[in-house]
Amino acid sequence: MSEHNDVLELFSTAGSTYDTELSVWNGSKQVGCNDDYSGGTSQLYLYLTKGKAYQIAVDGFNGQMGQLRFSVS
């Protein structure tokens, strides 16, 4: 259970044309990661604290490249 000032966010690369790896960071601390949720795309649910800064990284597995589709909801 999260504190009342946390928000559940969904990060997704569904619809991308390559095998993605997704990670979310707060400074130097990784707070979540996912590889291969469905068909090579990534999906991640995280509780994030309002007002904090987060960094999002999307990479291609083994250096793959393609068209990225990224959503946050």
C-alpha positions in Angstrom: 0.0 0.0 0.0 1.3 3.4 -0.9 1.2 6.7 1.0 -1.6 9.1 0.0 0.9 11.4 -1.8 2.0 8.6 -4.1 0.6 8.2 -7.6 0.3 4.9 -9.5 1.8 5.3 -13.0 1.9 2.9 -16.0 4.9 3.2 -18.3 4.6 1.3 -21.6 6.4 0.8 -24.8 3.6 -1.2 -26.4 3.5 -0.6 -30.2 7.2 -0.1 -30.5 8.9 -1.8 -33.5 11.9 -3.2 -31.5 12.6 -5.1 -28.3 12.7 -2.5 -25.6 14.2 -2.3 -22.1 12.6 0.2 -19.8 13.9 1.6 -16.5 12.9 4.4 -14.1 15.4 6.2 -11.9 15.4 8.6 -9.0 18.9 10.1 -9.1 21.3 7.2 -9.0 18.7 4.8 -7.6 16.8 2.5 -10.0 13.2 2.3 -8.8 11.9 -0.1 -11.5 12.7 -1.9 -14.6 11.1 -4.3 -17.2 12.2 -6.2 -20.3 9.9 -8.2 -22.4 6.4 -7.7 -21.0 4.7 -8.7 -24.2 6.2 -9.4 -27.6 9.4 -7.6 -26.8 7.9 -4.4 -25.5 8.1 -3.3 -21.9 5.5 -2.3 -19.3 6.0 -1.1 -15.7 3.6 0.0 -12.9 5.2 2.1 -10.2 4.0 4.2 -7.3 5.8 7.5 -7.6 5.9 10.3 -5.1 4.4 13.6 -6.2 7.0 16.4 -6.5 10.0 14.1 -7.0 12.0 14.1 -10.2 12.4 10.8 -12.0 14.4 9.9 -15.1 13.2 7.4 -17.7 15.5 5.3 -19.8 14.4 3.2 -22.9 17.0 1.1 -24.5 17.0 -1.5 -27.2 17.8 -5.1 -26.3 21.3 -5.9 -27.7 21.5 -2.5 -29.3 18.3 -2.9 -31.3 16.8 0.3 -32.8 13.5 1.1 -34.3 10.4 3.3 -33.8 9.6 3.9 -30.1 6.0 4.3 -28.9 6.0 5.4 -25.3 3.1 6.2 -23.0 2.6 7.2 -19.3 -0.8 7.0 -17.7 
